[in-house]
C-alpha cells in the first residue's frame, strides 16, 4: 500500500513538473517570437529568450517550481526500493 501511495505522489509531482516546464518553455517561445517579430525566431533570439528565462525575476516562480519538483523526484526515487516488497 505504501508503494502505491509513493508512486501516486511521484506521478503528481511529475505532473506538476511537466506543466511548469511546458508553461515556462511556451513563455520563452512567446518571448523569442516577440523579439524577432517572426513566427520562426532565429538562434540569437531563442538564446536571448532562454538567457532571460534563466535570469529574469519574472520567471523565478516557474524556475522554483521546476527545481523543487525535480528535487522531490530525485529524493523520492530511492524510496521506491525501500518501500517495495522484497
Beta strands, then each sheet from edge to edge (+ up, - down):
end
